[in-house]
Amino acid sequence: MNKLALPLSIIAILVSIFSFIYLKSTSELVYVDVNILLDGYKRTKIVRVEFEEKANTLNANVDSLMTNWQNELKLYEKDRAKMSKKELELKQELLRNKQQQINNYQQAIQKQIQEEDQKASQTVINDINGFVKEYGKKNGYKIIFGASGNGNIMYADETIDLTNKILEGLNAEFEGK
Amino acid sequence: MQNLKVNSVFIVALLSLVVSCKKNSFNSKEDLLTFLHNEANGYVHHKTINGVDFTLTYRPIDLLVEQELGGNIDKSNIQISREKYRDYIYFNLSISRSDQELLNAAAENRNKFGAMVNQLAFGMNDKVHLFTKSKDTLEIIDFVYPRMYGMSRSTSMMFVFLRSEDHLDEDYLNFTIEDLGFSTGEVKFKINTKKIKNEPTIY
C-alpha cells in the first residue's frame, strides 16, 4: 500500500499543476480599442472600396438623369418665346413631373446607399465581434471591454490592451493564414 | 497481488480512454436531436444581429437516413442509405425576426414581399457560402425552403454542400450568410470540422 502512495501523490500533484495551467480562467480585466480594430482590419478597406464603387454607380445614374432634365429646361427656356400658351403649360407640366420623378428616384437611391453603407459596416463589426468573442473564450477571459474613444473607458494601462494581438489574429484569419 | 492491482488500474484507464474516444451514438432520433440542440456539443450555433436571430445546426447523415427509412430499419438498409447521403454535408439554417418568419417581418409592401419570396425560394445559393480557413469553397449542391405561410416562428432552410475530405482536414469551415435586406451585414459561423468528421449516429 505504501508503495502506491508515492506514485499516487505524484499523479495528484501533476493533475493539480495541469489544472492550474490549463483550466484557470483569467480574471484579468482587458480591453480593445474598437476604432483601431475597425481601421486596421484589412477587410474594412476592401468593403469600403466595394461600397464606394456601388455608391458612385448609383449616384452617377441620378446625375445623368439630372443632366438630361437640365438640358431640357435650357431648351425650354430658349424656345419658350416661340411657344403658344397651351404649349408652355404642357411643357411646364412635363418638366415639373420629370423633376418630381427624379427627386423620388434620388431619395430612393440615397436610401439604398445608406442601406449598403450599413451592410458594409455591419459585416466588419460582425467579424470583429465574432473574433473577439472566440479569442476571449479560448484564452479564458471573463470580460473584454471595447474602448471606442467616447468615454466608456477613460484610462487603462497599456499592458492590458489586447488590440494589437486581436488585430493580428483577425487579419491572419481574414487572409486565411 | 501487486501486479493484479496495477493491471486493474491500467485496464480501467484504458477502458475510460476507449469510452471517451467512442463516437456519439444514440438509440433514437429524439436522443440525437437533444444532443444536437445542446450548444455545448458544438453542432448548433446562434447569433443575433440587429434583432435578427440566426441558428445554424449541422444535420448528421443518420437523421436523413432515419427520415428515409422510417420504421424499415435493418442493417443493410441503413448501410445503403448512409452510402447515398455520405457524399454531402447538410446544414439547417433558421432565421427569424421578432419570433416571426422573414416573410412576415419583410412584408412592408407587395414588392418587398415578392422579392423576398423569390430570394428565399430561388436565390439562397447566391447568399450562403461554405469555405475553408484557406478560402476554398465547398460547392453548394442544393437548398430547400419549405413555405410555412406564417405558421412557423422562423424561416428554416436546409443546405446541401459537396463533402470533401481534403476540406475537412482543415480546422474549421466558415458558413456565411450575406445580408438578406435586414441590415445584418454578412453573418459568419465557424464550424469545427472535427465535429463533422465524428458526427453523431443513431443506429
Interface residues (C-beta under 8 A of the other chain):
Chain A: K3 L4 E115 Q118 K119 A120 S121 Q122 T123 V124 I125 N126 D127 G130 E134 E173 G176
Chain B: Q2 K5 K47 I49 N50 T132 K133 S134 K135 D179 S183 T184 G185 E186 V187 K188 K190
